[in-house]
């Protein structure tokens, strides 16, 4: 028997599925590179915890906020 996700979980998964590829494109990374970068430098945890606030902002500012968290954790990009 298949279980369905509740609305909040579904919305969270949808936003993360949208923003990670956008992050990869914005910073000229492949999807696997972006995912590893976000996990390594705390961006994925930040995204997972604060997705509601991030999704209510523009894509530009959401990406900048996620990058800023990663940068503060040592994730400087070229």
C-alpha positions as semicolon CSV with decimal commas, in nm:
position;residue;x (nm);y (nm);z (nm)
1;X;0,000;0,000;0,000
2;X;0,151;0,330;-0,109
3;X;0,164;0,615;0,136
4;X;0,120;0,974;0,029
5;X;0,320;1,265;0,158
6;X;0,148;1,531;0,362
7;X;0,121;1,875;0,199
8;X;0,412;2,030;0,391
9;X;0,650;1,747;0,304
10;X;0,536;1,752;-0,057
11;X;0,592;2,130;-0,078
12;X;0,936;2,094;0,081
13;X;1,042;1,821;-0,162
14;X;0,911;2,027;-0,455
15;X;1,105;2,336;-0,349
16;X;1,428;2,146;-0,288
17;X;1,386;1,971;-0,624
18;X;1,352;2,313;-0,784
19;X;1,625;2,507;-0,603
20;X;1,914;2,256;-0,618
21;X;1,921;2,253;-1,002
22;X;1,887;2,632;-0,997
23;X;2,186;2,651;-0,761
24;X;2,385;2,424;-0,991
25;X;2,304;2,640;-1,295
26;X;2,371;2,969;-1,115
27;X;2,715;2,857;-0,998
28;X;2,801;2,658;-1,311
29;X;2,812;2,318;-1,142
30;X;2,677;1,980;-1,238
31;X;2,389;1,852;-1,027
32;X;2,611;1,601;-0,839
33;X;2,871;1,874;-0,772
34;X;2,605;2,112;-0,643
35;X;2,452;1,848;-0,418
36;X;2,790;1,749;-0,271
37;X;2,884;2,116;-0,222
38;X;2,554;2,193;-0,047
39;X;2,586;1,890;0,182
40;X;2,954;1,952;0,261
41;X;2,916;2,321;0,348
42;X;2,583;2,316;0,532
43;X;2,369;2,459;0,255
44;X;2,150;2,152;0,231
45;X;2,078;2,152;0,606
46;X;2,001;2,524;0,588
47;X;1,776;2,468;0,287
48;X;1,597;2,179;0,455
49;X;1,540;2,375;0,775
50;X;1,448;2,714;0,623
51;X;1,279;2,613;0,298
52;X;0,956;2,796;0,384
53;X;1,126;3,132;0,422
54;X;1,350;3,070;0,121
55;X;1,062;2,971;-0,103
56;X;0,873;3,290;-0,021
57;X;1,169;3,498;-0,140
58;X;1,283;3,550;-0,497
59;X;1,500;3,279;-0,650
60;X;1,794;3,522;-0,663
61;X;1,786;3,596;-0,290
62;X;1,722;3,234;-0,195
63;X;2,028;3,124;-0,392
64;X;2,235;3,404;-0,241
65;X;2,128;3,309;0,112
66;X;2,214;2,943;0,054
67;X;2,553;3,034;-0,094
68;X;2,623;3,271;0,196
69;X;2,568;2,989;0,447
70;X;2,804;2,766;0,248
71;X;3,065;3,041;0,220
72;X;3,052;3,100;0,596
73;X;3,126;2,729;0,638
74;X;3,431;2,741;0,411
75;X;3,264;2,683;0,075
76;X;3,428;2,949;-0,137
77;X;3,360;2,914;-0,508
78;X;3,604;3,001;-0,781
